[in-house]
Amino acid sequence: MVDLGGQYEGIKEQVNLAISEVMETSAFINGPEVQTFQKDLEAYLGVKHVIPCANGTDALQIAMMGLGLKPGDEVITADFTFAATVEVIALLQLTPVLVDVNPDTFNIDIEAVEKAITTKTKAIVPVHLFGQCSDMEALMALAKKHDLYIIEDNAQAIGANYTFKDGSKQKAGTIGHVGATSFFPSKNLGAYGDGGAIFTNDDALAHTLRGIVNHGMYERYHHDVVGVNSRLDSIQAAVLRAKLPKLDTYCNARREAARKYSEAFNGQEHILIPKTVNYCSDICNQNICDTCDCHVFHQYTLRITNGKRDGLVTYLGEQGVPSGVYYPIPLHKQKAYTDDRYNETDLPVTNQLVKEVISLPMHTELDTEQIEYITKAVIGFVNG
């Protein structure tokens, strides 16, 4: 599904030098590389504050802690996503409210969000799934109307741009009150271990977050807020700093691979290709994203509509082609998060997607020959 070894070959000299410098200084925690990477990422994203932390799950939890959410507060998020998003809500004794997603983009459904808002709702967590932003303009309007926080789960969409109706653009993760991302190795900007970060333009919130990630300390042994131990180590920061200048190139390579996939699959009766939205339609041809920057294709995810998805997974494995089903079980059906509040009739899209989605190999090293092999195998099985 990913080729981190192949990617490493292209940046080997920079990465090895960066790691060597950390070893020479022995500043393994909060060293110069962490601080420099933080500043580099702030400049790339156009955001005032980046707060590095240990992983993407921590980033979400710390963001919620920083906003002062209290036990019993309701937090609305998507039913169709990885468990980390709802996991931190439950860990903080907040009340998760799971809603349906859009069948085309897999992102949170705005009408479902609005319907779910109650007097107990305090925040909305849109997940920019598979590399494309949720409808942030609509979500920010809802947040303003109901006095809610927006926490962007940007673990899969770093580098993507969101285009507003007026044509202006803003980086994914920097639009809401706070954003969180992951630097898990397979991400578009991935470390060689765990890592994460939080983004905000709010000075006061940033100050709070910086204390939380370091045991609640602003001065050594003075604990001003309840905190956690969640720091990005210097070696991972060094790797990320070496990779960051290549992030746009990496994203473009993914878009090019997605374009080739979609050209091969376009028009196939039982294969639905990914769609791009958010005012990219004027520069996208038949939903095949080529030149636009709204989708960074962390995953390339198809819908197989004739009941052959599970068989396709098995067949591709036999042909030497890896694939992934993200995600096979909705969050509302997971044992840890079942709740009598959920009505199956409110979640029809999610319940359908889990039967149909399949993600194909997607990374910066894909070549035309590999894509042709994969697409022919998919089409042959689905139509066979």
PEFENBEL-V442223 format. One record per pair of residues at least 4 apart in sequence whose ideal C-beta (glycine too) atoms are under 8 Angstrom apart, sorted by the first residue. I is the first residue (numbers start at 1). GAP is how many residues later the second one is. Records with the same first field share a line. If there is no record, write none. Layout:
I: GAP ; GAP
//
This chain:
1: 185 ; 321 ; 322 ; 323 ; 358 ; 360 ; 361 ; 362
2: 183 ; 184 ; 359 ; 360 ; 361
3: 4 ; 360 ; 361 ; 362 ; 363
4: 4 ; 181 ; 182 ; 186 ; 359
5: 4
6: 4 ; 357 ; 358 ; 359
7: 4 ; 243 ; 356 ; 357 ; 358
8: 4 ; 7
10: 236
11: 4 ; 231 ; 232 ; 235
12: 4
13: 4
14: 4 ; 228
15: 4 ; 177 ; 223 ; 224 ; 227 ; 228
16: 4
17: 4
18: 4 ; 15 ; 220 ; 221 ; 223 ; 224
19: 4 ; 216 ; 219 ; 220
20: 4
21: 4 ; 12 ; 217
22: 4 ; 5 ; 6 ; 9 ; 11 ; 212 ; 213 ; 216
25: 6 ; 7 ; 209
27: 4 ; 5 ; 6 ; 207
28: 205 ; 206 ; 207
29: 202 ; 204 ; 205
30: 4 ; 5 ; 184 ; 201 ; 204
31: 4 ; 203 ; 206
32: 4 ; 202
33: 4 ; 201 ; 202 ; 204 ; 205 ; 208
34: 4 ; 18 ; 197 ; 198 ; 199 ; 200 ; 203
35: 4
36: 4 ; 201 ; 205
37: 4 ; 15 ; 195 ; 200 ; 201 ; 203 ; 204 ; 207
38: 4 ; 12 ; 13 ; 14 ; 159 ; 199
39: 4 ; 11
40: 4 ; 201 ; 204
41: 4 ; 9 ; 156 ; 199 ; 203
42: 5 ; 6 ; 7 ; 8
44: 127 ; 200 ; 203
45: 5 ; 126 ; 128 ; 129 ; 154
46: 124 ; 125 ; 128
47: 124 ; 126 ; 127 ; 132 ; 152 ; 153 ; 154
48: 152 ; 153 ; 155 ; 158
49: 150 ; 151 ; 152 ; 153 ; 154 ; 157 ; 160
50: 147 ; 148 ; 149
51: 11 ; 146 ; 147 ; 148 ; 149 ; 155 ; 158 ; 159 ; 162
52: 143 ; 144 ; 145 ; 161 ; 179 ; 180 ; 185
53: 5 ; 6 ; 9 ; 142 ; 143 ; 144 ; 145 ; 160 ; 177 ; 178 ; 179
54: 4 ; 140 ; 141 ; 142 ; 175 ; 176 ; 177 ; 178
55: 4 ; 127 ; 128 ; 129 ; 139 ; 140 ; 141 ; 175
56: 4 ; 28 ; 99 ; 124 ; 125 ; 126 ; 127 ; 128 ; 140
57: 4 ; 27 ; 30 ; 31 ; 125 ; 139
58: 4 ; 138 ; 155 ; 170 ; 172
59: 4 ; 121 ; 122 ; 123 ; 137 ; 138 ; 139
60: 4 ; 24 ; 25 ; 28 ; 65 ; 91 ; 93 ; 120
61: 4 ; 27 ; 30 ; 31 ; 167
62: 4 ; 118 ; 136 ; 147 ; 150 ; 151 ; 166 ; 168
63: 4 ; 88 ; 115 ; 116 ; 117 ; 135 ; 146
64: 5 ; 11 ; 24 ; 25 ; 28 ; 30 ; 59 ; 87
65: 4 ; 27 ; 147 ; 161 ; 163
66: 112 ; 132 ; 139 ; 142 ; 143 ; 146
67: 55 ; 56 ; 82 ; 84 ; 110 ; 111 ; 138
69: 4 ; 6 ; 23 ; 25 ; 53 ; 54 ; 80
70: 24 ; 52
71: 21 ; 22 ; 23
72: 21 ; 22 ; 23 ; 48
73: 21 ; 22 ; 47 ; 48 ; 49 ; 50
74: 20 ; 21 ; 22 ; 23 ; 44 ; 46 ; 47 ; 48
75: 14 ; 19 ; 20 ; 21 ; 22 ; 46 ; 47 ; 48 ; 49 ; 50 ; 76
76: 21 ; 23 ; 37 ; 40 ; 41 ; 45 ; 47 ; 48 ; 49
77: 4 ; 8 ; 9 ; 12 ; 19 ; 20 ; 21 ; 22 ; 31 ; 47 ; 48 ; 49 ; 50 ; 76
78: 7 ; 20 ; 21 ; 22 ; 23 ; 29 ; 30 ; 47 ; 48 ; 49 ; 51 ; 272
79: 19 ; 20 ; 21 ; 22 ; 251 ; 252 ; 253 ; 268 ; 271
80: 20 ; 21 ; 26 ; 49 ; 247 ; 250 ; 251 ; 269 ; 270 ; 273 ; 274
81: 4 ; 5 ; 46 ; 48 ; 72 ; 246 ; 250
82: 73 ; 244 ; 245
83: 4 ; 248 ; 251 ; 253 ; 254
84: 4 ; 71
85: 4 ; 40 ; 42 ; 68 ; 246
86: 4 ; 10 ; 12 ; 245 ; 251
87: 4 ; 249
88: 4
89: 5 ; 6 ; 7 ; 36
90: 4 ; 6 ; 246 ; 247
94: 28
95: 25
96: 235 ; 241
97: 19 ; 24 ; 244
98: 232 ; 233 ; 234 ; 239 ; 244 ; 249
99: 9 ; 10 ; 13 ; 14 ; 16 ; 17 ; 247 ; 248
100: 9 ; 12 ; 246 ; 247 ; 248 ; 249 ; 250
101: 4 ; 5 ; 6 ; 7 ; 8 ; 28 ; 248 ; 249 ; 252
102: 4 ; 5 ; 6 ; 7 ; 247
103: 246 ; 249 ; 250
104: 171 ; 173
105: 24 ; 27 ; 29 ; 170 ; 172
106: 23 ; 24 ; 195 ; 247 ; 251
107: 19 ; 20 ; 21 ; 22 ; 25 ; 26 ; 27 ; 28
108: 4 ; 5 ; 16 ; 18 ; 19 ; 26 ; 31
109: 4 ; 240
110: 4 ; 25 ; 28 ; 29 ; 32
111: 4
112: 4 ; 234
113: 4 ; 11 ; 26 ; 29
114: 28
116: 5
117: 4 ; 25 ; 29 ; 31
121: 25 ; 27
122: 26 ; 27
123: 25 ; 26 ; 27 ; 28
124: 15 ; 18 ; 19 ; 24 ; 25 ; 26 ; 27
125: 25 ; 26 ; 27 ; 28
126: 8 ; 10 ; 13 ; 24 ; 26 ; 27 ; 50
127: 7 ; 26 ; 28 ; 29
128: 4 ; 5 ; 6 ; 24 ; 25 ; 26 ; 27 ; 28 ; 29 ; 32 ; 44 ; 45
129: 27
130: 26 ; 144 ; 167 ; 168 ; 169 ; 170 ; 171 ; 196 ; 229
131: 25 ; 26 ; 29 ; 57 ; 123 ; 164 ; 165 ; 166 ; 167 ; 168
132: 25 ; 28 ; 142 ; 144 ; 145 ; 146 ; 162 ; 163 ; 164
133: 24 ; 27 ; 28 ; 29 ; 39 ; 42 ; 145 ; 161
134: 5 ; 18
135: 4 ; 142 ; 143
136: 4 ; 14 ; 16 ; 26 ; 39 ; 40
137: 4 ; 25 ; 27 ; 28
138: 4
139: 4 ; 11 ; 37
140: 4 ; 10 ; 35 ; 36
141: 4
142: 4 ; 6
143: 4 ; 5 ; 6 ; 7 ; 33 ; 34
149: 27 ; 28 ; 29
150: 25 ; 26 ; 27 ; 28
151: 25 ; 26 ; 27 ; 28 ; 29
152: 20 ; 21 ; 22 ; 23 ; 24 ; 26 ; 27 ; 28 ; 47
153: 26 ; 27
154: 4 ; 18 ; 19 ; 25 ; 26 ; 27 ; 45
155: 25 ; 26 ; 27 ; 29 ; 32
156: 31 ; 32 ; 142 ; 143
157: 15 ; 16 ; 139 ; 141
158: 14 ; 15 ; 23 ; 29 ; 30 ; 31 ; 89 ; 138
159: 12 ; 13 ; 29 ; 30 ; 88 ; 89 ; 91 ; 92 ; 137
160: 11 ; 12 ; 91 ; 133 ; 134 ; 135 ; 136
161: 8 ; 9 ; 10 ; 11 ; 132 ; 133
162: 7 ; 8 ; 9 ; 10 ; 13 ; 116 ; 132
163: 4 ; 5 ; 6 ; 115 ; 116 ; 117 ; 131
164: 4 ; 5 ; 6 ; 115
165: 114
167: 112
169: 124
170: 4 ; 5
172: 7
173: 6 ; 7 ; 8 ; 26
174: 5 ; 25 ; 27
175: 4
177: 23 ; 25 ; 28
178: 20 ; 21 ; 22 ; 24 ; 27 ; 31
179: 19 ; 20 ; 21
180: 16 ; 17 ; 18 ; 19
181: 6 ; 15 ; 16 ; 17 ; 18
182: 5 ; 13 ; 14
183: 4 ; 6 ; 7 ; 8 ; 11 ; 12 ; 13 ; 14 ; 49 ; 53 ; 57
184: 6 ; 7 ; 10 ; 11
185: 5 ; 6 ; 7 ; 8
186: 4
187: 111
188: 59 ; 62 ; 63 ; 66 ; 108 ; 110
189: 51 ; 54 ; 55 ; 58 ; 61
190: 53
191: 4 ; 45 ; 48 ; 49
192: 43 ; 44 ; 47
193: 40 ; 42 ; 43
194: 42
195: 37 ; 38 ; 41 ; 42 ; 45
196: 34 ; 36
197: 35
198: 11
200: 5 ; 6 ; 9
202: 4
203: 4
204: 4
205: 4
206: 4
207: 4 ; 11
208: 4 ; 17
209: 4
210: 4 ; 8
211: 5 ; 6 ; 7 ; 13 ; 14 ; 16
212: 4 ; 13 ; 14 ; 15 ; 16 ; 18
213: 14 ; 15 ; 17 ; 18
214: 13 ; 15 ; 17
215: 8 ; 12 ; 13 ; 14
216: 7 ; 8 ; 9 ; 10 ; 11
217: 4 ; 5 ; 6 ; 7 ; 10
218: 4 ; 6
223: 4
232: 4 ; 5
233: 4
234: 4
235: 4
236: 4
237: 4
238: 4
239: 4
240: 4
243: 4 ; 7
246: 4
247: 4
248: 4
249: 4 ; 115
250: 4 ; 114
251: 4 ; 42 ; 45 ; 46
252: 4
253: 4 ; 111 ; 112 ; 113
254: 4 ; 42 ; 43 ; 44 ; 108 ; 109 ; 110
255: 4 ; 34 ; 35 ; 40 ; 41 ; 42
256: 4 ; 34
257: 4 ; 40 ; 43 ; 105 ; 106 ; 109 ; 114
258: 4 ; 16 ; 31 ; 37 ; 39 ; 42 ; 104
259: 4 ; 29 ; 30 ; 31
260: 4 ; 108 ; 111 ; 115
261: 4 ; 12 ; 39 ; 99 ; 110 ; 113 ; 114
262: 4 ; 11 ; 12 ; 25 ; 26 ; 27
263: 25
264: 107 ; 108 ; 111 ; 112 ; 115
265: 6 ; 8 ; 37 ; 110 ; 113 ; 114
266: 7 ; 20 ; 22
268: 111 ; 114 ; 115
269: 37
270: 34 ; 35 ; 36 ; 38 ; 112 ; 113
271: 31 ; 32 ; 33 ; 34 ; 107 ; 108 ; 111
272: 30 ; 31 ; 33 ; 84
273: 14 ; 15 ; 29
274: 13 ; 15 ; 21 ; 23 ; 26 ; 27 ; 28
275: 12
276: 4 ; 5 ; 8 ; 11 ; 13 ; 16 ; 18 ; 19
277: 4 ; 17
278: 16
279: 15
280: 4 ; 9 ; 12 ; 14 ; 15
281: 6
283: 8 ; 9
284: 4 ; 5 ; 6 ; 8
285: 5
289: 5 ; 6 ; 8
297: 65
298: 64
299: 25 ; 27 ; 60 ; 63
300: 59 ; 60 ; 61 ; 62
301: 25 ; 56 ; 57 ; 58 ; 59
302: 55 ; 56 ; 57 ; 58 ; 76
303: 50 ; 53 ; 54
304: 4 ; 5 ; 8 ; 52 ; 53 ; 54 ; 78
305: 51
306: 76
307: 48
308: 4 ; 73 ; 74
309: 4 ; 16 ; 46 ; 47 ; 48 ; 49
310: 4
311: 4 ; 70
312: 4 ; 11 ; 46 ; 66 ; 69 ; 70
313: 4 ; 10 ; 12 ; 45
314: 4
315: 4 ; 62 ; 66
316: 5 ; 6 ; 7 ; 58 ; 61 ; 62 ; 65
317: 4 ; 5 ; 6
319: 58
321: 39 ; 40 ; 52 ; 53 ; 56
322: 39
323: 35 ; 36 ; 37 ; 38
324: 34 ; 35
325: 29 ; 32 ; 33 ; 34
326: 31 ; 33
327: 27 ; 30
328: 26
329: 4 ; 5 ; 25
330: 4 ; 17 ; 20 ; 21 ; 24
331: 6
332: 5 ; 6 ; 7 ; 10 ; 15 ; 18
333: 5
334: 4
338: 4
342: 4 ; 5
343: 4
344: 4 ; 7
347: 4
348: 4
349: 4
350: 4
351: 4
352: 4
353: 4
360: 14 ; 18
361: 5 ; 9 ; 13
362: 4
366: 4 ; 5
367: 4
368: 4
369: 4
370: 4
371: 4
372: 4
373: 4
374: 4
375: 4
376: 4
377: 4
378: 4
379: 4
380: 4
//
